[in-house]
Amino acid sequence: MSIIVICFETMRSIHGAIKEILWTAVLLAVFLSMSHLIFGVWQPLIAVESGSMEPHIYKGDVVIVNAKKDVITWEEGKNLNYTSFGDYGDVILYKRFGTSEKVIHRAMYYVDVNEPMWEGGPSAPHSGYITKGDNPTTNKYYDQQGSVSYMTPIKKEWVVGVAEFRIPKIGYITLAFRKIVGGLI
């Protein structure tokens, strides 16, 4: 008789675990769907991995990105008196060279193909944004002048979205997890 009770209790535990997993999957699907509807991206929360945007966005912050918003450059923001994260224009999340690697920096201005990318600089190989981190110590030059996006303006289709909000420090959880998992792979 006790074997039947143990089997019944085990089945009840397994059923409970399956139920919890299914509810978690449903909630995750709802969250992702709502994120896509509201922000236009499946993953609107991005953990910042470097200090290149200090003093406005810090390593370990989580930034909420909106793909449905048009980009306002630093140049346009100055003319409109529009600021975001402590300076003119929008901070954008973009795919570096169109790959899966992402960078979060400020859109400074937009250039068309064959226009100089900066004063006295080379012609742009294609139209796109000239970007730069806000940190005056680590980002003295435009991304296109250095290794971040060397000689390559950010095409509009490479822009994942515009940073809307930041949540301080909670991204350290994600960064620590990536470091642990990365060390195991």
N, C-alpha and C positions, 0 to 999 in steps of 0.2 A: 504494500500500500504506500510506503514512504517513497518508493521509486516513482510512483505515479505522481505524487505531490511534487517531488523534486523536478520531474520532467515538466509538469504544469507550470511551476514557478519559473523554470528556465525559459519556457515558451513565452510566458508573460513578460519576462525581462527582454527577450529578443524582440517581441512585438513592440514594447515600449521604446526600445532603441531605434527600431525602424521608423516608428512614428515620429520621434524627435528628429531623425535625419531627414525625413520627408518634409516636416515643418520648416526646418532650416533651409532646405532647398527651395521651398515655396517662397519663404521670406526673402531669400537671396535673389530669386527670379523677379519678385515684385520690386525690390530695391533697384536692381539693374534696369528693369523696364522703366521705372519712374525716372531714374537718372538719365536714361536715353531720351525720354520724352521731355524732361525739363531742361537738361543741359546739352543734349545732342551727342553725348558720349556714353559708352557703357561703363567706363571707369572714370568718374569725375574727380576722384580724390587722388592727389599725387603727393608723395613724400619727397621733400626737397633734399637732395643728396650732397649739396656743396654750399659754401658760403658766398658764391658769386653774386647773389642778389642782396647781400647785407648792405646797408642797415635796414632794409625794408622787409625782406623775407629771409629767414634764417634756416640753416641746416637743421633738419628734424621737424620743420613745420610741415603741415599738410595744407596743400592748396586745392581749392575747389575750382575746377575748370569748366567754362561754358563754351561749347562749340557753336552755339547759335548766335553769338554776339559778333558784330563786325569789329574788326581791329581798328583802333585809333592809335596812330603812331605818336611818338614823342613830339614830333614836329607839328602834327595836327592838334595834339593836346595843348601845346603851348599857345597856339592861335585861338583855341576854344576855351582856354583856362580850365581844361579837364585834367584831373589827376587821378592816379590809381597807384596804390602802394607807395605813397610819398613822393611821387614825381609825375611829370607830364606823361600822358599816353598810357597804353596798355602793356601789361606783362603777358607774354604769350608762351604757351607750351608748343614746341615744334619738334618735328622729326628731323634729327641731324642728317643732312644730305639725303633726306627722304627715307631713311632706314628706320628701324624700330627703336633706335637710341633716341631718347628725348632730352631736350634742353629747355629750361625755363628762363627766359631773358626778356628784356624790354624791346619792343619794336620801336626803333628810333625814327626811321623814315622808309619810304618806298621808292625804289628805283625801277625804271623801265630798262629793257634790254638796250645795251650799248651806251647807256648813261654812265658817267663816272660813279663808282660806288661810294666815294667820298671825295672831298675837294682835293684835286690833284691825283686822285687814285685811278686805277684801271677801269676799263669799261665793264659793265655788268654782262655776264654771259647769257643771262635771262632776267626777266622781271622778278622782283621779290623784295622782301623786307631786309633792311640792314638792322642788325640786332646788337645788343650789348648788355652785359650784366651791370647791376647798379653799384657793385663794390668798387670804389675808386682805387683800392690797392691791388686787387687781383684782375681787374678789368679796365685797364687804361685805354684799350683800343676796341674798335668794333670787332665782333666775332669774325667778320669776314677778313679782317686784317691778321688774325691769329689762327690758332689751330682748331678753334671751336667749329667754325664753318668757313674755312679758308677759301677766299675768292668766290664764295657761293652765296648769293642772296637767298633768303628763305622763300621758296615758292608758296603761294597761297594754299595749295593743296597739301603742303607739309605742315601747315598750322593745325594743331589738334584743337586748340581753343584758347580763350582768353581767361586769365586768372581773375577770379571774382572775390574770393575770400581766403583768409589763411587761418588755420587753427594751430596755435603755437605748440611746438614740441612733441605732439603725439605721433609724429612720423618716425621718431626714434624707435618705436616698437617695430615698425616695418623694416627700417634700416638694420636693426639688430638681427631680425629674423633672416633677412637677405644675406647678411654676413655669415651667420651660422650655417645656413643652407648652402651658400656659395662655397664655404670651406669644406663641406662634405662632398661636393660634386667634383 
